[in-house]
Amino acid sequence: MTEIDKSIIDEVDDEIKPKNWKDTAWNIGKTLFKIAVTSVLLYFVFRHVPFKDVKYRLLHANYWWMFAAMVCFFLSIVVSSWRLMSFFNSINLRLDPRFNFRLYMLGLFYNFLLPGGIGGDGYKIWLLNKTYKLSGKKVFWAILFDRLSGLWAIGLITVCLIFLIPQIDIHIAIPFGIFAVASAIYYFVAYKFFREYTRFFFAGHAKAVIVQGLQVLAIVFILIGQDFTGKFSPYLLSFLISALATIIPVTVGGAGIRETVFTQLTKVFPMDNTLAVFLPGSFYLISLLVALFGIYYVLRPSRLEEGLPKNEPAAEDESKN
């Protein structure tokens, strides 16, 4: 194991089992910081948009359409776990699809419900290194490229939506051209410096488009559940922009950031203020409900690896040997 591998695993291990009061204080401090930032952002949002109006929308929503939105989000999680397997396969980490999905759900739970802890990605690195004795650095890069594929898909759908919004006075060839050039550079860098992770590059990115498409469809269903009859594109574009804003992990599960971005974009796009706050808020609640299923593997850890071969080391890339 290299020094980089060891540092990654040690950092995660420290957070799983804090060694002293400083580690514990740091984890508590991160949690309190995220809660504080979330609270401040929501405070400013509800200063401009009355909470009672957002609550009214929630209480009078069509719950069948809300359920359809939750199903779409759950399906996006299923495809997300499938997408991650593409990048794991690139490093010859052949996981049982059932185990991979269970691990993904557990990671989702950690990301939402343990804001100051290791997070889902950190836990995956720690567990896969411990179980398969696979380089922590290789797992880290596989997970990172999985995340990058999601960002790429958001960029693609965003460029497509720009064409549908007249408030954005720009020739469609410009954003498409910028996106095409950026995509080419992205692939060139990945192939030149991280060739191992490009073995299933296009398959992984195609799955990423499906993931983001399902989440956009979930927003469409939430809008329909509000008897919305206006233009969908400003809300969908705002949703994707807010998703980019959640990359910076300074709030609890992205709460507060999405609502803030939506509120600011109402000054640019023709959107209802109350609906612009209700959409990200309801999407967060749906995400939270789905993430709660991951607690099952916390309460019953034996189910996480049920049927999984024990102590089966992953094959290392021969080109590196």
Secondary structure, 3 states (H helix, E strand, C coil): CCHHHHHHHHHHHHHHCCCCHHHHHHHHHHHHHHHHHHHHHHHHHHHHCCHHHHHHHHHCCCHHHHHHHHHHHHHHHHHHHHHHHHHHHHCCCCCCHHHHHHHHHHHHHHHHHCCCCCHHHHHHHHHHHHHHCCCHHHHHHHHHHHHHHHHHHHHHHHHHHHCCCCCCCCCCHHHHHHHHHHHHHHHHHHHHHCHHHHCCHHHHHHHHHHHHHHHHHHHHHHHHCCCCCCCCHHHHHHHHHHHHHCCCCCCCCCCCHHHHHHHHHCCCCCCCHHHHHHHHHHHHHHHHHHHHHHHHHHHCHHHHCCCCCCCCCCCCCHHHC
